[in-house]
Amino acid sequence: MNRIREVFFYKDFFVEFYLKLPLGVQQKYDYVFVILREHRIIPTKFLKRIKGQDGLYELRIEFQSNIYRTFCCFDMNNLIVLFNSFQ
């Protein structure tokens, strides 16, 4: 499939969080990043706009009854993962 958008990481905030995650959670994040890169319509199961916050989105990963969240926004259709992630 062709890439529709690129995913960029702001500083090392996300990467530091990601490297501390269990392998299964990392694989789920990788799966969602493929969806973000290759599909025009992203299921709200994975990406939701945060109400009351103009342009701010929440990337949501669910794995074994745990939920992981990462704040992000778009810049000219490219997704930029921002801030810190949390469980």
C-alpha contacts under 8 A as a table, 3 or more apart, distances in Angstrom:
res1	aa1	res2	aa2	distance
1	M	38	E	6.39
2	N	38	E	6.13
3	R	6	E	7.22
3	R	37	R	5.33
3	R	38	E	4.78
3	R	39	H	7.91
4	I	37	R	5.60
4	I	38	E	5.35
4	I	39	H	6.70
4	I	40	R	6.82
5	R	36	L	7.16
5	R	37	R	4.94
5	R	38	E	7.08
5	R	77	N	6.17
5	R	78	N	4.99
5	R	79	L	6.90
6	E	37	R	5.81
6	E	78	N	5.15
6	E	79	L	6.21
7	V	33	F	7.47
7	V	36	L	7.76
7	V	37	R	6.97
7	V	78	N	6.20
7	V	79	L	4.88
7	V	80	I	5.72
7	V	81	V	7.20
8	F	78	N	7.64
8	F	79	L	6.36
8	F	80	I	4.74
8	F	81	V	6.17
9	F	12	D	7.09
9	F	13	F	7.83
9	F	14	F	6.65
9	F	15	V	7.63
9	F	80	I	5.76
9	F	81	V	4.96
9	F	82	L	6.61
10	Y	13	F	6.78
10	Y	14	F	7.47
10	Y	80	I	6.83
10	Y	81	V	6.12
10	Y	82	L	5.41
10	Y	83	F	7.39
11	K	14	F	7.84
12	D	15	V	5.19
12	D	16	E	5.93
13	F	16	E	5.57
13	F	17	F	6.51
13	F	82	L	7.45
13	F	83	F	6.32
13	F	84	N	5.52
13	F	85	S	7.73
14	F	17	F	5.11
14	F	18	Y	5.98
14	F	70	T	7.84
14	F	81	V	7.11
14	F	82	L	7.25
14	F	83	F	7.36
14	F	84	N	6.08
14	F	85	S	6.39
15	V	18	Y	4.98
15	V	19	L	6.12
16	E	19	L	5.46
16	E	20	K	6.75
17	F	20	K	5.55
17	F	21	L	6.82
17	F	84	N	7.58
17	F	85	S	6.56
17	F	86	F	7.97
18	Y	21	L	5.36
18	Y	26	Q	6.53
19	L	26	Q	7.85
21	L	25	V	6.18
21	L	26	Q	6.23
22	P	25	V	5.50
22	P	26	Q	6.43
23	L	26	Q	5.04
23	L	27	Q	6.20
24	G	27	Q	5.12
24	G	28	K	6.32
24	G	63	F	7.66
25	V	28	K	5.01
25	V	29	Y	6.25
25	V	61	I	7.89
25	V	63	F	6.29
26	Q	29	Y	5.10
26	Q	30	D	6.19
27	Q	30	D	4.94
27	Q	31	Y	6.19
28	K	31	Y	5.00
28	K	32	V	6.30
28	K	61	I	7.01
28	K	63	F	7.49
29	Y	32	V	5.13
29	Y	33	F	6.15
29	Y	61	I	6.73
30	D	33	F	5.06
30	D	34	V	6.41
31	Y	34	V	5.24
31	Y	35	I	6.59
32	V	35	I	5.02
32	V	36	L	6.21
32	V	46	F	7.13
32	V	61	I	7.96
33	F	36	L	4.92
33	F	37	R	6.11
34	V	37	R	5.13
34	V	38	E	6.00
35	I	38	E	5.34
35	I	39	H	5.49
35	I	42	I	6.89
36	L	39	H	6.02
36	L	40	R	7.82
36	L	42	I	6.51
36	L	79	L	7.93
39	H	42	I	6.42
42	I	46	F	7.12
42	I	47	L	6.67
43	P	46	F	5.75
43	P	47	L	6.51
44	T	47	L	4.87
44	T	48	K	5.34
45	K	48	K	7.49
45	K	60	R	7.12
46	F	59	L	5.65
46	F	60	R	4.90
46	F	61	I	6.42
47	L	57	Y	6.71
47	L	58	E	5.68
47	L	59	L	4.69
47	L	60	R	6.12
48	K	57	Y	5.54
48	K	58	E	5.36
48	K	59	L	6.80
48	K	60	R	7.93
49	R	53	Q	7.91
49	R	55	G	7.27
49	R	56	L	6.10
49	R	57	Y	4.29
49	R	58	E	6.28
50	I	53	Q	5.66
50	I	54	D	7.83
50	I	55	G	7.99
50	I	56	L	5.82
50	I	57	Y	5.29
50	I	58	E	6.49
51	K	54	D	7.77
53	Q	56	L	5.59
55	G	73	C	5.88
55	G	74	F	7.12
56	L	71	F	7.03
56	L	72	C	6.05
56	L	73	C	5.07
57	Y	71	F	5.79
57	Y	72	C	5.15
57	Y	73	C	5.64
58	E	69	R	6.36
58	E	70	T	5.70
58	E	71	F	4.73
58	E	72	C	6.08
59	L	69	R	5.57
59	L	70	T	5.00
59	L	71	F	6.15
59	L	72	C	6.89
60	R	67	I	6.86
60	R	68	Y	5.83
60	R	69	R	4.75
60	R	70	T	6.66
61	I	67	I	5.64
61	I	68	Y	5.01
61	I	69	R	6.37
62	E	65	S	6.56
62	E	66	N	5.62
62	E	67	I	4.48
62	E	68	Y	6.31
63	F	66	N	5.26
63	F	67	I	6.46
66	N	87	Q	7.17
67	I	87	Q	5.74
68	Y	85	S	7.14
68	Y	86	F	5.73
68	Y	87	Q	4.35
69	R	85	S	5.49
69	R	86	F	5.48
69	R	87	Q	6.27
70	T	81	V	7.08
70	T	82	L	7.31
70	T	83	F	7.53
70	T	84	N	6.48
70	T	85	S	4.32
70	T	86	F	6.73
71	F	81	V	6.30
71	F	82	L	5.50
71	F	83	F	6.15
71	F	84	N	7.00
71	F	85	S	6.75
72	C	79	L	6.96
72	C	80	I	5.64
72	C	81	V	4.37
72	C	82	L	4.90
72	C	83	F	7.56
73	C	79	L	5.98
73	C	80	I	5.57
73	C	81	V	6.73
73	C	82	L	7.26
74	F	77	N	5.60
74	F	78	N	5.42
74	F	79	L	4.63
74	F	80	I	5.94
75	D	78	N	5.20
75	D	79	L	6.47
75	D	80	I	7.09
